[in-house]
Amino acid sequence: MIRKTIAVVLAYALAQTTSFSQTTVKEDFKPSTLNQPGQEYPQVNSQGYARFRIKAPKADSVRVSLGLGGKGGTLLSKSDDGFWVGTTGGPMDEGFHYYNVNIDGGKFNDPGAKNYYGSVRWESGIEIPAHDQDFYALKDVPHGHVQQVLFPSKSTNTSRRAFVYTPPGYEKESSKKYPVLYLQHGWGEDETAWSNQGHANLIMDNLIAEGKIKPFIIVMTYGMTNEVKMGGMRNFKIEPFQTVLVDELIPYVDTHFRTLTDRSNRAMAGLSMGGMETHTITLNKPEKFGSYGLLSGGLYTPEELKDQPKAKLIFISCGSKERPEAVKKAAEDLKKAGYNAVSYVSADTGHEFQTWRRSLHELAPLLFKN
Amino acid sequence: MIRKTIAVVLAYALAQTTSFSQTTVKEDFKPSTLNQPGQEYPQVNSQGYARFRIKAPKADSVRVSLGLGGKGGTLLSKSDDGFWVGTTGGPMDEGFHYYNVNIDGGKFNDPGAKNYYGSVRWESGIEIPAHDQDFYALKDVPHGHVQQVLFPSKSTNTSRRAFVYTPPGYEKESSKKYPVLYLQHGWGEDETAWSNQGHANLIMDNLIAEGKIKPFIIVMTYGMTNEVKMGGMRNFKIEPFQTVLVDELIPYVDTHFRTLTDRSNRAMAGLSMGGMETHTITLNKPEKFGSYGLLSGGLYTPEELKDQPKAKLIFISCGSKERPEAVKKAAEDLKKAGYNAVSYVSADTGHEFQTWRRSLHELAPLLFKN
């Protein structure tokens, strides 16, 4: 199921590379907001084109993995000053993209960009400003904290890391208890993804400041228990991670944070592979979770759910460049069968973080309603 | 003062490169503990030699910035399989080292290694196992949390980031208040350094588990307010950061965490540039801080302190390859003048994180004693 999804995603990604018409590239390029301090490149223009500039004076070939050049990237051209420069063959989708740089046959990161964990490695990241970027902007509002916790895991004989978002005011309202969303990353990512790439904490801070949601806690941990290499999904088994999540992490969170511990105040959601995990674990352990979210990560059918304790909410989403009709139909089928199901399709985005930022922004106000 | 220190440090670093005799390199290399998941290289052997292996099939020249080759690094040799391989010209000092890879004249990171913020960029990191690594090892003991906070800063018109270590048990002992150490990184680093490179949280967890210290909070924030490029120290002024630290961060911490807010329960320490900042800020604002720590970052003289409220503790340290005699003499002079001064010299280390991990491990048990 997961392999099939990856194949579908790749097919969509390839399809996107041919859909650009000839337009004039505007020369209003600015440094990407994800650049390392003081770095002028990579840059992005107002149309969403990205321009790269890499120093490698004696290299014979430099290619960037992003950018629609028809052969899996943008081939840079050598300047007289030792820098290689190139612009994507078309505008990129809004939001965050991973990429890397091929220098003479070896894969490296762009020294100008910050790094983000994806594809089982720390990749370069670039941000194409989105028309709706305000909802995840860092604003002058009260901010929650993101706590790194190291929780004991007997099943894996390790201390494992999770990040816990506590909403603004958590420290002060010392008797208040909060609902909890367990939120999973995708394949090749880790527990840093939802904060670093997804801005989950800023999405929550802004929704809370606008009075649009009831504050809740978010817990993000690593969704695998084995060492993963490229292609390693073949041997993926859910049980070891399910044990870590349900038998080890949930009890840790419930004893170290002020949580509401009944099913109706605990939700699970995930993107891509994290959605697959959510699907499986909520079906295996319906007594633990009351609301479910699949973000570009599979579907529920009424048949799967029929002998289960009823979910308070089922949220299913994807980007418009993925399989929006399947997502909408799944929610319709669930609604017809009497479930509180909601679908969401992110406009003009694919299997990338802009889809998931928007999905969290849509999901959060629906969670933990009475 | 800071520029002079950097010059001295560079002189020591250069001096180190010639001190290695010919020995047989043992073929017991293992992947560095800081490698990205599944990556076999870089590797380290039991003598402290490092070996690098970089894929760049069509490159003409690959050099690693670490490693005592006499020309500022280790020149790798091309293998038939498209990989470049090389071993340092001698054993490296124990502990953490930053490095980068020069591919055909451009500076990149090693795709095999994780990245750490230093030198105003995310650099590759490698760990040479130390004989005393147990004190910062991840163990099966209760772990404190490291909280990312975004605090409002009117003086810079931004939300600024800090990391706050709260000791194990902080959540449960809901009426207990804790002393606070403000702990600063060095030049070119940021607020991630003390946790990522320094393992400050694990050092504390282990000391607390052994009953060797009274638990306290550590606050780590970015020690500059301007955008810094290489060489940018020339225009560095302390006042803007002092305002952020004293007038904005301390009040935020004291309202969002359960802190003891009197001078005797607040300390400041820093490494290298962070020591210089500690020196200046504690002399400017002695009513705010009761204990001072300079880790490879300058000295106090009795003359500077004579009209000041008396410090409870003055801790001065460095590596044995830095200026140990100056550090010891400064503490002696302070003791003669009636101050509670302590010096510490880290054996066989230079201006690197192993010196500062050890310094924190020495400093922590001395802080906040009654």
Interface residues (C-beta under 8 A of the other chain):
Chain A: Q36 P37 G38 I54 K55 A56 P57 K58 A59 D60 S61 G82 V101 I103 D104 G105 G106 K107 F108 N109 P111 K114 N115 V120 R121 W122 L138 K139 D140 H143 H145 V146 Q147 Q148 V149 L150 F151 P152 S159 V164 E171 K172 S174 S195 N201 E227 V228 K229 H256 F257
Chain B: Q36 P37 G38 I54 K55 A56 P57 K58 A59 D60 S61 G82 V101 I103 D104 G105 G106 K107 F108 N109 P111 K114 N115 V120 R121 W122 L138 K139 D140 H143 H145 V146 Q147 Q148 V149 L150 F151 P152 S159 V164 E171 K172 S174 S195 N201 E227 V228 K229 H256 F257
